Amino acid sequence: MVWTTKTFTNIWLQWYEILVEADLNKSLPNIEIIWLPDTAIKESKERLRSTFRNAGIELPNRKFVLNLSPSDIKKVWTSFDLPMAVAIFVLINEWKLAHISDIPKFLFFGELWLDGNIKRVNGLLPSVISAIKKWYKDFVVPKENLYELEYISWINIYPFETFVDLVDFLSWKNEVKPINTVKSVADIELGNIDSNVDFENIKGQIIAKRAMGIAAAGLHNVLMVWAPWSGKTMLSKALQSILPPLSFDEILEVSQIYSVIWKLNKDQPLIVQRPFRQVHHTASKISIVWWWSNLTPWEVSLAHKWILFFDELTEFPRETLEVLRQPLEDKNVSISRVSGSVVYPANFMFVASMNPCKCGYYKDPEKHCTCGLNEIKKYQSKISGPLLDRIDMILEIPRENINNLLENIKGESSETIRQKVMKARDIQKDRFKNTNISSNSGMTSRDIDSYINLSWEAKDFLSNAANKLTLSPRLVHRIIKLGRTIADMEWDDELKVKYLAEAMQYRSRTMFVSS
């Protein structure tokens, strides 16, 4: 007789249904686990023996064969402990269980300790979300993982602390009512947004502030260039204060990434604020894309759904910056190594700042640059042309006059700008409803043809600009998308030439020697 239980497993962010088949025969007493288990799963046989012994359940002197199906998927982590234990328990107690027909409806997740306690497992949230798509709704999980699932509707959660409690439930010795009352995301205690900068405290920089609002509204990539102390880093950090809130679907999407790398806990059951990831210039190209040898998602995926910030962009090695080209274009990152191939979401807003040269004062009107022309070219050459083509806005941020900084005059506040951003986002949400596009910057060339109707005047303007400035097709498309966002900020349905002209002004290349 073979008994089967079910669970889900992941290869990071790719999820698969797994059948755990248990059989026993008259061979030498042993527990054999087959079909691509990793070392941690092979060690489960000792945890299983100890769990049954401490639960007071005697295993027969037979050989148990545990088959993890399908055979073409490598099984990792220790969440298989519980479904394997349940399969063995039902197999040896089948005749005692009056409601055995109810067991196949459950999915089991949990790691077993030697004393029989059921411990938290990694990546439970995306496993459950994937299972829901296949119409599962009953989940037996560790009580320590309960916080991850309390905000998901239409499921029944059965949390357990020990294997003994689960055995009593399966044997109907103890009735356990499922938890199906869904908590609201509003119940999560929000921490302060990691930004101490409000736009109203940034003196002057009117054009830069408007540009940052436009960037936030359309999820456009931004590069800020000028001499030191011009406020580039301050503007980047203030950008966090004008971000619109995550929708519930986006909260679940981002939280799944953080779940698989153990970043969720009772104090932070879900990621409810948009991620802001700042990368140090000493980071390697590997750590920006993935971490360790087992293809753990890292910076480009942890910044999914908003900001990846590179301060002092030209201090990064060129080969490090080049790894950003594919995720900036495709909104995901594909990695292939000996240990496997994975695809991670990486739909982030790229924000960077840089000095124009090594000393920082190239073309500065107040301080003389000490760098030679060849030094400046070498310094700027770390940023390739294809990478610059993927950046929508190149902003020159000149220093404000010291007298303006000393005046106690407050500008437009972050909250005021944020309201404008949210209204523009609502327009885009309505424009792209029933599609996978979330912002203007996410449009492809085909989407531009579908959603943006260019007048003859606009086409003539773009044609002349492309010919005179030698603009690539990719860059022309980015100007169109940026112009559409500017029009949204003005609540204008028509993409007029003046919006395209403003978008062109946000592509300044005067600080680059090659221009």
C-alpha positions in Angstrom: 0.0 0.0 0.0 1.3 3.5 -0.9 0.1 6.7 0.8 0.6 10.1 -0.7 0.7 13.6 0.9 1.2 16.9 -0.9 3.3 20.0 -0.5 4.9 22.7 -2.7 8.6 23.4 -3.2 10.6 26.2 -4.7 13.7 26.8 -6.7 13.9 30.3 -5.3 11.0 32.0 -7.0 9.8 29.1 -9.2 7.3 26.9 -7.5 6.3 23.2 -8.0 3.7 20.9 -6.6 5.4 17.8 -5.0 3.8 14.5 -4.1 5.4 12.6 -1.2 4.7 8.9 -1.7 5.3 6.5 1.3 5.6 2.8 1.0 7.0 0.0 3.3 8.3 -3.4 2.7 9.9 -6.3 4.5 13.5 -5.3 3.8 16.0 -4.3 6.5 14.6 -1.5 8.7 15.5 1.8 7.1 14.1 5.0 5.7 15.1 5.7 2.1 14.3 9.1 0.4 14.5 9.1 -3.4 14.2 11.3 -6.4 16.6 14.2 -6.2 16.6 15.2 -2.5 19.4 17.4 -1.4 21.7 16.7 1.6 19.3 18.4 4.1 16.4 16.2 3.0 18.5 13.1 3.1 19.3 13.9 6.7 15.5 14.0 7.4 15.5 10.2 8.1 17.2 10.8 11.5 14.8 13.7 12.3 11.8 11.5 11.4 13.0 8.6 13.6 13.5 10.9 16.5 10.2 12.7 16.0 8.2 9.4 16.0 10.1 8.1 19.1 9.5 11.3 21.1 5.8 11.3 20.0 5.4 7.9 21.4 4.7 6.3 18.0 6.5 3.0 17.3 7.7 2.4 13.8 7.5 -1.1 12.5 10.7 -2.9 11.7 10.2 -2.4 8.0 11.9 -0.4 5.2 10.1 2.9 4.4 10.6 4.3 0.9 9.7 8.0 0.5 9.4 9.1 -3.1 9.4 12.8 -3.9 7.7 13.3 -7.2 8.2 14.6 -9.9 11.6 13.2 -10.6 13.0 16.1 -12.7 12.9 18.7 -9.9 15.6 19.0 -7.4 14.2 19.1 -3.9 15.9 21.5 -1.4 15.4 22.8 2.2 13.7 21.0 5.0 10.0 21.8 4.5 9.5 18.2 3.4 10.0 16.9 6.9 6.3 17.3 7.9 4.7 15.9 4.7 7.0 12.9 4.9 6.2 12.3 8.6 2.4 12.5 7.9 2.8 10.1 4.9 4.5 7.6 7.2 2.0 8.1 10.0 -1.0 7.6 7.8 0.6 4.5 6.1 1.1 2.7 9.5 -2.2 3.9 11.0 -4.5 3.8 8.0 -7.0 1.4 9.5 -7.3 3.6 12.6 -8.1 6.8 10.8 -11.9 7.3 10.3 -11.5 10.4 8.2 -8.6 9.4 6.1 -10.3 10.7 2.9 -10.0 14.3 4.2 -6.2 14.2 4.4 -5.4 14.6 0.6 -7.0 18.1 0.6 -4.3 19.4 2.8 -0.9 20.7 1.8 1.8 20.2 4.5 4.8 22.4 5.3 7.2 22.2 8.2 10.6 21.3 9.5 10.8 18.8 12.3 13.2 19.0 15.3 14.3 16.0 17.2 11.9 16.6 20.0 8.9 16.7 17.6 8.5 20.5 17.4 7.4 21.9 14.1 9.6 24.8 13.1 9.4 27.7 10.7 10.2 27.0 7.0 11.6 29.3 4.4 9.5 30.8 1.5 6.1 29.7 2.8 4.3 32.8 1.5 5.1 32.3 -2.2 4.4 28.5 -1.8 0.9 29.2 -0.5 0.2 31.9 -3.2 1.3 29.4 -5.9 -0.8 26.7 -4.4 -3.9 29.0 -4.3 -3.6 29.4 -8.1 -4.0 25.6 -8.3 -7.2 25.8 -6.1 -5.7 24.5 -2.9 -7.2 26.2 0.2 -6.2 24.0 3.3 -2.7 24.4 4.6 -1.0 22.8 7.6 1.8 25.0 8.6 4.2 25.7 11.5 2.7 28.1 14.0 5.9 30.2 13.7 4.9 30.9 10.0 1.4 32.0 10.8 2.2 35.7 10.5 3.0 35.4 6.8 -0.5 34.0 5.9 -2.9 36.0 8.0 -3.4 38.6 5.3 -4.4 36.2 2.5 -8.1 35.5 1.9 -9.9 32.4 0.8 -7.6 29.9 2.6 -7.9 27.8 5.8 -4.8 27.8 7.9 -4.1 25.0 10.4 -1.0 26.0 12.5 0.7 23.5 14.8 3.6 23.7 17.2 4.3 19.9 17.6 3.9 16.7 15.7 1.9 15.2 18.5 -0.7 18.0 18.1 -0.9 17.3 14.4 -1.3 13.5 15.0 -4.1 14.1 17.4 -5.8 16.4 14.8 -5.4 13.8 12.0 -6.7 11.1 14.4 -9.7 13.3 15.3 -8.6 13.2 19.0 -8.4 16.9 19.0 -10.5 19.3 16.9 -8.7 22.2 15.5 -10.7 25.0 13.8 -8.9 26.6 10.9 -7.9 30.2 10.9 -9.6 32.0 8.0 -10.2 35.4 9.4 -8.2 37.7 7.2 -6.3 40.6 8.8 -6.0 44.0 7.0 -2.7 45.2 5.8 -3.6 48.5 7.6 -3.2 46.5 10.9 0.5 46.2 10.3 2.4 48.7 12.3 4.3 50.8 9.8 7.8 52.0 10.6 9.0 55.4 9.5 10.0 55.7 5.9 13.8 55.6 5.7 14.0 59.2 4.7 14.8 62.2 6.8 14.6 64.6 3.9 11.5 66.5 2.9 11.4 68.4 -0.4 10.3 71.5 1.4 13.7 71.6 3.2 15.7 71.5 0.0 16.3 75.1 -0.9 15.9 76.1 -4.5 16.4 73.3 -7.1 12.9 73.9 -8.6 13.6 72.1 -11.9 15.2 69.2 -10.1 12.2 68.8 -7.7 9.8 68.8 -10.7 12.0 66.2 -12.5 12.0 63.9 -9.4 8.2 64.1 -9.2 7.9 63.2 -12.9 10.4 60.3 -12.3 8.4 59.0 -9.4 5.1 59.2 -11.3 6.3 57.2 -14.3 8.9 55.0 -12.7 11.6 56.6 -14.9 15.3 56.0 -14.4 17.3 59.1 -13.3 21.0 60.1 -13.4 22.0 63.3 -11.6 25.3 65.0 -12.6 27.2 68.0 -11.1 29.9 69.0 -8.7 30.0 67.9 -5.1 27.6 69.5 -2.5 25.0 70.3 -5.2 22.4 68.2 -3.4 22.3 65.1 -5.6 22.2 62.6 -2.8 19.7 64.6 -0.8 17.3 64.7 -3.7 17.7 60.9 -4.1 16.8 60.3 -0.5 13.9 62.8 -0.6 12.5 60.8 -3.5 11.4 58.1 -1.0 9.0 60.6 0.6 6.9 61.1 -2.6 6.4 57.4 -3.5 2.8 56.2 -3.8 1.8 53.3 -1.5 2.1 49.7 -2.7 -1.2 48.1 -3.8 -2.0 44.8 -2.0 -1.0 42.8 -5.0 2.3 44.6 -5.1 2.8 44.0 -1.3 2.4 40.2 -1.9 4.7 40.3 -5.0 7.5 42.1 -3.1 7.0 40.1 0.1 7.4 36.8 -1.7 11.0 37.8 -2.6 11.8 38.8 0.9 10.2 35.6 2.2 12.6 33.3 0.3 15.6 35.0 1.9 14.3 35.0 5.4 13.6 38.7 5.6 10.0 38.4 7.0 9.3 38.0 10.7 6.6 38.7 13.3 7.5 42.3 13.4 7.5 42.6 9.6 5.1 40.0 8.3 4.8 41.7 4.9 6.8 44.4 3.0 4.3 47.2 3.0 6.6 50.1 2.1 8.4 50.5 -1.2 12.0 49.1 -1.0 14.9 51.6 -1.2 18.1 49.7 -1.8 21.4 51.7 -1.8 24.4 49.9 -3.2 27.9 50.7 -2.1 30.5 51.2 -4.9 32.6 48.3 -3.5 29.8 45.8 -4.3 30.7 43.2 -6.8 28.7 42.6 -10.0 27.7 39.2 -8.6 26.3 40.5 -5.3 24.2 43.1 -7.2 22.4 40.3 -9.1 22.6 37.3 -6.9 24.2 36.1 -3.7 26.2 33.0 -2.7 26.5 29.9 -4.9 22.9 28.9 -4.6 21.5 31.8 -6.7 19.9 33.8 -3.9 18.0 36.9 -5.2 19.8 40.1 -4.2 19.9 43.8 -4.9 18.2 44.1 -8.3 15.4 41.9 -7.0 15.2 43.3 -3.5 14.6 46.7 -5.1 11.7 45.3 -7.1 8.8 47.7 -7.4 10.8 50.9 -6.8 14.3 52.3 -6.1 17.8 51.0 -6.7 20.2 53.8 -5.8 23.8 54.0 -6.9 25.6 57.0 -5.3 28.9 58.0 -7.0 28.1 56.0 -10.1 31.5 56.4 -11.7 33.2 54.9 -8.7 31.7 51.5 -9.7 33.8 49.4 -12.0 32.4 49.4 -15.6 31.8 45.6 -15.6 29.7 46.0 -12.5 27.5 48.6 -14.1 27.1 46.6 -17.3 25.2 43.8 -15.4 22.3 46.4 -15.0 21.6 46.6 -18.7 19.5 43.4 -19.0 17.3 44.0 -15.9 16.8 47.6 -16.8 15.5 46.6 -20.2 13.6 43.4 -19.4 12.4 44.2 -15.9 13.8 40.8 -14.7 17.1 39.1 -14.3 18.0 35.7 -15.8 20.8 33.7 -14.2 22.3 30.4 -15.4 24.9 28.6 -13.4 26.0 25.0 -12.8 23.5 24.9 -9.8 20.6 25.8 -12.1 18.8 28.6 -14.0 16.4 31.1 -12.4 14.5 34.2 -13.4 13.9 36.9 -10.8 11.6 39.9 -11.1 13.6 43.2 -11.2 11.2 45.9 -12.1 13.0 48.8 -10.2 13.5 52.5 -10.7 17.2 53.1 -11.2 18.4 56.3 -9.5 22.1 57.3 -9.6 24.3 60.3 -8.9 27.8 61.1 -10.1 30.4 63.8 -10.4 31.4 64.8 -13.9 35.1 64.1 -13.3 37.6 62.8 -10.7 38.0 66.2 -8.9 34.3 66.9 -9.4 34.5 70.4 -10.9 34.4 69.9 -14.7 32.5 72.8 -16.2 31.9 74.2 -12.7 31.4 78.0 -12.9 33.0 78.7 -9.5 35.8 76.3 -9.1 38.5 75.3 -11.6 38.7 71.7 -12.7 42.2 70.1 -12.2 41.6 67.1 -14.5 42.9 66.7 -18.0 40.6 66.0 -20.9 41.8 62.4 -21.2 41.3 61.9 -17.4 37.8 63.1 -17.7 37.1 60.8 -20.7 38.5 57.8 -18.8 36.5 58.7 -15.7 33.2 59.0 -17.7 33.9 56.0 -19.9 32.8 53.7 -17.0 29.2 54.5 -18.1 28.7 53.0 -21.5 26.4 54.4 -24.2 23.9 51.5 -24.0 23.6 52.0 -20.3 23.0 55.7 -20.7 20.3 54.9 -23.3 18.4 53.0 -20.6 18.3 56.1 -18.4 15.3 58.3 -19.1 16.4 61.5 -17.3 20.0 62.9 -17.1 19.7 65.9 -14.8 22.3 68.6 -14.2 22.0 69.7 -10.5 23.9 73.0 -10.1 24.7 74.3 -6.7 22.4 76.8 -5.2 23.7 80.2 -4.2 24.7 80.3 -0.5 22.4 83.3 0.1 19.4 81.2 -1.1 20.4 78.4 1.3 20.5 80.8 4.2 17.0 82.2 3.6 14.3 80.5 5.6 12.0 80.0 2.6 10.3 76.6 2.3 9.5 75.1 -1.0 6.8 72.7 -2.1 6.5 69.9 0.4 6.9 66.2 -0.2 3.3 65.6 0.6 2.1 68.1 -2.0 4.3 66.5 -4.7 3.2 63.0 -3.6 -0.4 63.9 -4.2 0.4 65.0 -7.7 2.4 61.7 -8.2 -0.5 59.6 -7.0 -3.0 61.3 -9.4 -0.6 60.7 -12.3 -0.3 57.1 -11.2 -4.1 56.8 -11.1 -4.3 57.9 -14.7 -1.7 55.3 -15.7 -3.5 52.6 -13.7 -6.7 53.4 -15.6 -4.8 53.5 -18.9 -3.2 50.1 -18.4 -6.0 48.3 -16.7 -6.2 44.6 -17.5 -2.6 44.5 -18.6 0.7 43.7 -16.9 2.0 47.3 -17.4 2.2 49.3 -14.1 3.7 52.6 -15.4 4.5 54.6 -18.5 8.1 53.5 -18.4 7.0 49.8 -18.6 5.6 50.3 -22.1 7.2 48.5 -25.1 7.3 49.8 -28.6 4.1 47.9 -29.3 2.5 49.4 -26.3 3.5 52.9 -27.4 1.6 52.3 -30.7 -1.4 51.1 -28.8 -1.7 53.6 -26.0 0.0 56.8 -27.3 -1.5 58.6 -30.3 1.2 61.0 -31.7 0.1 63.9 -33.7 1.9 65.0 -36.9 3.4 67.9 -35.0 4.8 65.5 -32.4 6.1 63.1 -35.0 7.8 65.9 -36.9 9.4 67.2 -33.7 10.8 63.8 -32.7 12.1 63.2 -36.3 14.0 66.4 -36.4 15.4 65.9 -32.9 16.5 62.3 -33.7 18.2 63.4 -36.9 20.0 66.4 -35.4 21.0 64.8 -32.1 21.6 61.3 -33.5 19.2 59.7 -31.1 18.8 55.9 -31.0 15.3 54.4 -31.5 15.4 53.2 -27.8 16.1 56.8 -26.7 13.2 58.2 -28.8 10.8 55.7 -27.2 12.0 56.8 -23.8 11.4 60.4 -24.6 7.9 59.5 -25.7 7.2 57.6 -22.5 8.7 60.4 -20.4 6.6 63.0 -22.3 3.5 60.9 -21.6 4.2 61.0 -17.9 4.7 64.8 -18.0 1.3 65.1 -19.7 -0.2 62.9 -16.9 1.2 65.2 -14.3 -0.6 68.0 -16.0 -3.8 65.9 -16.4 -3.6 66.3 -20.2 -4.9 63.5 -22.4 -3.0 64.8 -25.4 0.8 64.3 -25.8 1.7 67.8 -27.0 5.0 69.0 -28.4 5.7 71.0 -25.3 5.7 67.9 -23.2 8.1 66.1 -25.5 10.3 69.3 -25.5 10.4 69.2 -21.7 11.3 65.5 -21.8 14.2 66.3 -24.2 15.5 68.9 -21.7 15.7 66.2 -19.1 18.2 64.4 -21.3 21.1 66.9 -21.0 24.5 65.5 -22.0 26.5 68.8 -21.7 28.5 67.4 -18.7 29.8 64.5 -20.8 33.0 65.0 -22.8 31.7 62.9 -25.7 28.9 65.3 -26.3 
